[in-house]
């Protein structure tokens, strides 16, 4: 059989390695794009401002720990606190320990090259520690988010529990205040309440700060932070920022701040009843736009953690969206806290669609901690059975060796 060989022109023979590269290169390129690292915004945490019941060294420790907790949320690239201090010192930035306003924080952020800056304050009312924090954009100067956390008990609980909770709130946009300057929002600022007896000046400042945050959370206005308000008024030598209980005074302050609305008011104690009165005045027209009165029976901690929220709703004419937690626990004498506030087991009214951290503790049992959310108008049943702590088994009893006397020897009878 004769084989026929076809002879024709053959193209150049390519090296095998080059062919493999052509086949694999598109996949490598696609893989590189898919696995590209996501750049996270940089953030730095300034020292918390010290208020009633907290020392400066304690605030320093809490600030250091808060930065770590914020880093653990994995939402930001944290600027090391030690590096931050050194860099600000090199630039002769002297307000590291007294920087509690957005303008000051923006200045520090530009030196550090940070995307965001966090500042805040911590104080104590009765037996409750209260932490208020703000996150601002260094580029725009706008307050992006705010968070508040209340912890009943010692400052140790704020260190080990409260800071992580506050950092989680600050890292979650839905729980913040939203970006300031959003379209359709009018600007507003809150002056320090006037005292009417039974409340110390330090407590009044804490109540005023909390009221401003609660007002901000309702997202009806672009709120100028309290620290920024006080800083601007101080620079303008406005001496009545803590004794401004008339509309003329508030209008004057509002013009200095460049806001549309100012809120001022008073808080006092009559018997066992706290009474809060506030006014919202239109800076342009001078007219009082809104007023509210809230009477609250309870301790100072409850005024801070519940009363200020209720009063902010009253001022804006809003109703709290509410749900319920129906809690059952074993053992029955376990201690319960919800968002740092002590509660009793049973049906507990809660704010709807908000994170609710339930902590259950009892001597001899492992602690329980879980975060829940409840839809408006609904009830969520929660049953918690604490697990007893491991206790080592008691040592096995020693076996006692009993000795018995030798039996008497029996003589064999003689065999004859």
C-alpha positions as CSV (number, residue, x, y, z in Angstrom):
1,X,0.0,0.0,0.0
2,X,1.4,3.3,-1.0
3,X,1.2,6.1,1.5
4,X,0.4,9.5,0.2
5,X,2.1,12.4,2.0
6,X,0.6,15.8,1.4
7,X,3.3,18.5,1.3
8,X,2.0,22.0,1.9
9,X,3.1,25.2,3.7
10,X,3.2,24.9,7.5
11,X,3.1,28.0,9.8
12,X,5.8,28.6,12.4
13,X,5.9,26.2,15.3
14,X,5.3,28.1,18.6
15,X,7.0,27.0,21.8
16,X,4.9,25.0,24.1
17,X,5.4,27.3,27.1
18,X,4.1,30.3,25.0
19,X,1.0,28.3,24.1
20,X,0.3,27.5,27.7
21,X,0.7,31.1,28.7
22,X,-1.9,32.2,26.1
23,X,-4.3,29.7,27.5
24,X,-3.8,30.5,31.2
25,X,-3.2,34.2,31.1
26,X,-6.9,35.3,30.9
27,X,-7.7,33.1,33.9
28,X,-4.8,34.5,35.9
29,X,-5.9,38.0,35.1
30,X,-9.5,37.2,36.2
31,X,-8.2,35.7,39.4
32,X,-6.1,38.7,40.1
33,X,-9.1,41.0,39.8
34,X,-11.4,38.8,41.9
35,X,-8.9,38.5,44.8
36,X,-7.9,42.1,44.9
37,X,-7.9,43.4,48.5
38,X,-10.7,45.7,49.5
39,X,-9.3,49.0,50.8
40,X,-10.9,50.0,54.1
41,X,-11.1,53.6,55.3
42,X,-8.5,54.6,57.9
43,X,-9.7,55.8,61.3
44,X,-8.1,57.2,64.4
45,X,-9.6,57.5,68.0
46,X,-8.9,60.5,70.1
47,X,-8.9,60.5,73.9
48,X,-12.4,60.6,75.4
49,X,-13.5,63.8,77.1
50,X,-13.8,63.3,80.9
51,X,-17.1,64.1,82.6
52,X,-18.5,63.4,86.1
53,X,-17.4,60.2,87.8
54,X,-14.5,59.3,85.6
55,X,-10.8,60.1,86.0
56,X,-8.4,61.1,83.2
57,X,-6.3,57.9,83.5
58,X,-9.5,55.8,83.3
59,X,-10.6,57.7,80.2
60,X,-7.2,57.0,78.6
61,X,-7.5,53.3,79.3
62,X,-11.0,53.2,77.9
63,X,-9.9,55.2,74.8
64,X,-7.1,52.7,74.1
65,X,-9.5,49.7,74.5
66,X,-12.2,51.3,72.4
67,X,-9.7,51.7,69.5
68,X,-9.0,47.9,69.7
69,X,-12.8,47.1,69.8
70,X,-13.4,49.4,66.7
71,X,-10.6,47.6,64.9
72,X,-12.2,44.2,65.7
73,X,-15.3,45.2,63.7
74,X,-13.1,44.7,60.6
75,X,-14.8,47.8,58.9
76,X,-11.8,50.1,59.2
77,X,-8.0,50.3,59.1
78,X,-7.0,51.6,62.5
79,X,-4.2,54.1,63.0
80,X,-2.2,52.9,66.0
81,X,-2.9,55.1,69.0
82,X,0.8,55.3,69.9
83,X,1.8,56.3,66.4
84,X,-1.1,58.8,66.4
85,X,0.2,60.4,69.6
86,X,3.8,60.6,68.2
87,X,2.7,62.1,64.9
88,X,0.5,64.7,66.5
89,X,3.3,65.6,68.9
90,X,5.7,66.1,66.0
91,X,3.2,68.5,64.5
92,X,2.9,70.3,67.8
93,X,-0.8,69.4,68.1
94,X,-1.4,70.2,71.7
95,X,-5.1,69.3,72.0
96,X,-4.8,65.5,72.0
97,X,-6.4,65.3,75.5
98,X,-8.9,68.1,75.1
99,X,-10.1,67.4,71.5
100,X,-13.9,66.9,71.9
101,X,-15.3,68.8,69.0
102,X,-15.5,68.0,65.2
103,X,-13.3,71.0,64.1
104,X,-10.5,69.9,66.4
105,X,-10.9,66.2,65.3
106,X,-10.8,67.2,61.6
107,X,-7.6,69.1,62.2
108,X,-6.0,66.1,63.8
109,X,-7.3,63.8,61.0
110,X,-5.6,65.9,58.4
111,X,-2.3,65.7,60.2
112,X,-2.7,61.9,60.4
113,X,-4.0,61.4,56.9
114,X,-7.1,59.6,58.2
115,X,-10.4,59.1,56.5
116,X,-12.4,59.3,59.7
117,X,-11.9,60.5,63.2
118,X,-13.7,59.3,66.4
119,X,-14.1,61.4,69.5
120,X,-16.5,61.3,72.4
121,X,-17.1,61.7,76.1
122,X,-17.7,59.4,79.1
123,X,-19.4,60.2,82.4
124,X,-21.4,58.7,85.3
125,X,-25.0,59.4,86.4
126,X,-25.9,57.6,89.6
127,X,-24.8,54.0,89.1
128,X,-24.7,54.1,85.3
129,X,-21.8,54.9,83.1
130,X,-22.6,56.7,79.8
131,X,-20.4,56.7,76.7
132,X,-21.2,59.0,73.7
133,X,-19.1,58.8,70.5
134,X,-19.0,60.5,67.1
135,X,-17.4,59.5,63.8
136,X,-16.7,62.4,61.4
137,X,-15.4,62.6,57.9
138,X,-12.1,64.4,57.7
139,X,-12.7,65.4,54.1
140,X,-16.1,67.0,54.6
141,X,-16.2,67.7,58.4
142,X,-19.6,66.0,58.5
143,X,-20.7,63.8,61.5
144,X,-21.3,60.5,59.8
145,X,-22.5,58.4,62.8
146,X,-23.0,58.7,66.6
147,X,-23.5,56.1,69.3
148,X,-24.4,56.0,73.0
149,X,-23.9,53.2,75.4
150,X,-25.1,52.9,79.1
151,X,-23.7,50.3,81.5
152,X,-25.1,49.8,85.0
153,X,-22.4,48.6,87.4
154,X,-18.7,49.4,87.7
155,X,-16.4,50.9,85.2
156,X,-15.0,47.4,84.7
157,X,-18.2,46.5,82.9
158,X,-17.9,49.5,80.6
159,X,-14.3,48.3,79.8
160,X,-15.2,44.6,79.2
161,X,-18.7,45.0,77.7
162,X,-19.8,48.6,76.9
163,X,-16.9,49.6,74.7
164,X,-17.4,46.6,72.3
165,X,-21.1,47.4,72.1
166,X,-20.5,51.1,71.3
167,X,-17.9,50.3,68.7
168,X,-20.3,47.9,67.0
169,X,-23.0,50.6,66.9
170,X,-20.5,53.1,65.5
171,X,-19.4,50.7,62.8
172,X,-23.0,50.0,61.7
173,X,-24.4,52.7,59.5
174,X,-28.0,51.8,60.3
175,X,-27.5,52.7,63.9
176,X,-25.7,55.9,63.3
177,X,-27.1,59.3,62.7
178,X,-26.7,59.2,58.9
179,X,-24.5,61.7,57.0
180,X,-24.9,65.3,58.1
181,X,-25.9,67.7,55.5
182,X,-28.1,65.3,53.7
183,X,-30.5,66.9,51.2
184,X,-33.8,68.1,52.7
185,X,-32.5,68.3,56.3
186,X,-32.4,71.5,58.2
187,X,-29.6,72.2,60.6
188,X,-30.2,72.2,64.4
189,X,-28.1,72.6,67.6
190,X,-28.9,71.9,71.3
191,X,-27.9,74.2,74.1
192,X,-27.1,73.0,77.6
193,X,-30.3,72.7,79.6
194,X,-31.0,75.1,82.5
195,X,-31.2,73.4,85.9
196,X,-34.3,73.8,88.0
197,X,-33.2,72.1,91.2
198,X,-32.4,68.6,92.3
199,X,-29.9,68.0,89.4
200,X,-26.2,68.9,89.4
201,X,-24.5,70.8,86.7
202,X,-22.5,67.8,85.6
203,X,-25.7,65.7,85.4
204,X,-27.4,68.4,83.3
205,X,-24.5,68.3,80.8
206,X,-24.8,64.6,80.5
207,X,-28.6,64.8,80.0
208,X,-28.1,67.6,77.4
209,X,-25.5,65.5,75.5
210,X,-27.8,62.4,75.5
211,X,-30.8,64.4,74.4
212,X,-28.8,65.8,71.4
213,X,-27.8,62.3,70.4
214,X,-31.4,61.0,70.7
215,X,-32.6,63.9,68.6
216,X,-29.9,63.1,66.0
217,X,-31.0,59.5,65.8
218,X,-34.5,60.4,64.7
219,X,-32.9,61.8,61.5
220,X,-35.2,64.7,61.1
221,X,-32.4,67.3,61.2
222,X,-28.7,67.7,60.6
223,X,-27.5,68.1,64.1
224,X,-24.4,70.2,65.0
225,X,-22.6,68.2,67.7
226,X,-22.8,69.5,71.3
227,X,-19.0,69.8,71.5
228,X,-18.8,71.7,68.3
229,X,-21.6,74.0,69.5
230,X,-19.8,74.8,72.8
231,X,-16.4,75.3,70.9
232,X,-17.9,77.8,68.4
233,X,-19.8,79.7,71.1
234,X,-16.6,79.9,73.3
235,X,-14.6,81.2,70.3
236,X,-17.2,83.9,69.8
237,X,-17.1,84.7,73.5
238,X,-20.7,83.8,73.9
239,X,-20.8,83.6,77.7
240,X,-24.4,82.3,78.1
241,X,-24.1,78.9,76.5
242,X,-24.9,77.2,79.8
243,X,-27.5,79.7,81.0
244,X,-29.5,80.3,77.9
245,X,-33.2,79.7,78.7
246,X,-34.9,82.3,76.5
247,X,-35.6,82.5,72.8
248,X,-33.6,85.7,72.3
249,X,-30.5,84.1,73.7
250,X,-31.0,80.9,71.6
251,X,-31.5,83.0,68.4
252,X,-28.2,84.9,69.1
253,X,-26.4,81.6,69.6
254,X,-28.0,80.1,66.4
255,X,-26.8,83.0,64.3
256,X,-23.2,82.4,65.6
257,X,-23.5,78.7,64.7
258,X,-25.2,79.3,61.3
259,X,-28.0,76.9,62.0
260,X,-31.7,77.1,61.2
261,X,-33.1,75.8,64.5
262,X,-31.9,76.0,68.1
263,X,-33.2,73.9,71.0
264,X,-33.1,75.1,74.6
265,X,-34.9,74.1,77.8
266,X,-34.7,73.0,81.4
267,X,-34.7,70.0,83.6
268,X,-35.6,69.7,87.3
269,X,-36.7,67.4,90.1
270,X,-40.0,67.8,92.0
271,X,-40.4,65.2,94.7
272,X,-39.6,62.0,92.8
273,X,-40.7,63.4,89.4
274,X,-38.2,64.7,86.8
275,X,-39.7,67.3,84.5
276,X,-38.1,68.3,81.2
277,X,-39.3,71.3,79.1
278,X,-37.8,72.2,75.7
279,X,-38.4,74.7,73.0
280,X,-37.3,74.7,69.3
281,X,-36.9,78.2,67.9
282,X,-36.6,79.2,64.2
283,X,-33.4,81.3,64.1
284,X,-34.5,83.1,60.9
285,X,-38.0,84.2,62.0
286,X,-37.5,84.1,65.8
287,X,-40.7,82.1,66.2
288,X,-41.0,79.1,68.5
289,X,-41.5,76.1,66.2
290,X,-42.0,73.3,68.7
291,X,-42.4,72.7,72.4
292,X,-42.4,69.6,74.6
293,X,-42.9,68.6,78.2
294,X,-42.0,65.2,79.6
295,X,-42.6,64.1,83.2
296,X,-40.5,61.1,84.2
297,X,-40.8,59.1,87.4
298,X,-37.7,57.1,88.2
299,X,-34.0,57.4,89.1
300,X,-31.4,59.5,87.3
301,X,-30.1,56.5,85.3
302,X,-33.6,55.9,83.9
303,X,-33.9,59.6,82.9
304,X,-30.7,59.3,81.0
305,X,-31.4,55.9,79.3
306,X,-35.1,56.3,78.7
307,X,-36.3,59.8,79.5
308,X,-34.1,61.6,77.0
309,X,-35.2,59.3,74.1
310,X,-38.9,59.8,75.0
311,X,-38.5,63.6,75.2
312,X,-36.8,63.8,71.8
313,X,-39.8,61.9,70.4
314,X,-42.2,64.2,72.2
315,X,-40.5,67.3,70.8
316,X,-40.8,66.1,67.2
317,X,-44.3,64.6,67.7
318,X,-43.3,61.1,66.9
319,X,-44.2,57.7,68.4
320,X,-41.6,55.1,69.3
321,X,-41.9,52.0,67.2
322,X,-42.1,49.3,69.8
323,X,-42.0,45.5,70.2
324,X,-41.6,43.1,73.1
325,X,-39.2,40.5,74.4
326,X,-40.9,37.8,76.5
327,X,-38.0,36.5,78.6
328,X,-37.8,33.3,80.7
329,X,-34.6,32.3,82.5
330,X,-33.3,29.4,84.5
331,X,-32.3,29.8,87.3
332,X,-35.0,32.2,88.3
333,X,-32.7,34.4,90.4
334,X,-30.3,35.2,87.5
335,X,-29.4,38.9,86.9
336,X,-30.5,40.3,83.5
337,X,-29.3,43.4,81.6
338,X,-30.6,44.7,78.3
339,X,-28.3,47.1,76.5
340,X,-26.6,47.6,79.8
341,X,-29.8,48.3,81.7
342,X,-31.0,46.0,84.5
343,X,-34.4,44.4,83.8
344,X,-36.6,41.7,85.2
345,X,-37.7,38.6,83.3
346,X,-41.1,38.6,81.7
347,X,-42.6,40.8,79.0
348,X,-40.3,43.7,78.3
349,X,-41.1,46.6,75.9
350,X,-38.3,47.4,73.6
351,X,-37.5,49.7,70.7
352,X,-38.3,48.0,67.4
353,X,-35.6,47.2,64.8
354,X,-32.8,48.2,67.1
355,X,-30.0,45.9,68.4
356,X,-30.9,44.5,71.8
357,X,-28.0,42.9,73.8
358,X,-29.3,40.5,76.5
359,X,-26.9,39.4,79.2
360,X,-27.8,36.8,81.8
361,X,-25.6,36.0,84.7
362,X,-25.8,33.9,87.9
363,X,-23.4,32.6,90.5
364,X,-22.2,29.2,89.6
365,X,-23.3,29.4,86.0
366,X,-21.7,30.4,82.7
367,X,-22.8,33.8,81.4
368,X,-25.1,34.1,78.4
369,X,-25.0,37.0,75.9
370,X,-27.0,37.4,72.7
371,X,-28.2,40.3,70.5
372,X,-31.7,40.3,69.2
373,X,-33.9,42.5,67.0
374,X,-37.7,42.8,67.3
375,X,-40.0,43.9,64.5
376,X,-42.5,46.7,65.3
377,X,-45.6,45.4,67.0
378,X,-44.3,41.9,67.5
379,X,-43.2,39.8,70.5
380,X,-40.1,37.6,70.5
381,X,-40.0,34.7,73.0
382,X,-36.6,34.2,74.5
383,X,-35.9,31.3,76.9
384,X,-32.4,31.1,78.5
385,X,-31.2,28.1,80.5
386,X,-27.8,28.9,82.0
387,X,-25.2,26.1,82.0
388,X,-23.7,25.2,85.4
389,X,-20.0,25.8,85.6
390,X,-17.8,22.7,85.5
391,X,-16.9,21.5,89.0
392,X,-14.3,18.8,89.3
393,X,-15.4,15.4,90.6
394,X,-14.6,14.8,94.3
395,X,-11.6,12.6,94.8
396,X,-12.4,8.9,95.0
397,X,-12.5,7.6,98.6
398,X,-9.4,5.9,99.8
399,X,-9.7,2.1,100.2
400,X,-8.9,1.2,103.8
401,X,-6.9,-1.9,104.2
402,X,-8.2,-4.0,107.0
403,X,-6.0,-6.6,108.6
404,X,-7.4,-9.6,110.4
405,X,-5.4,-11.6,113.0
406,X,-4.1,-14.9,111.8
407,X,-6.4,-17.7,112.6
408,X,-5.1,-19.9,115.5
409,X,-3.2,-23.0,114.3
410,X,-5.1,-26.2,114.6
411,X,-3.1,-29.2,115.7
412,X,-3.4,-32.3,113.7
413,X,-4.4,-35.2,115.7
414,X,-1.6,-37.7,116.1
415,X,-2.0,-40.9,114.2
416,X,-0.8,-44.0,115.9
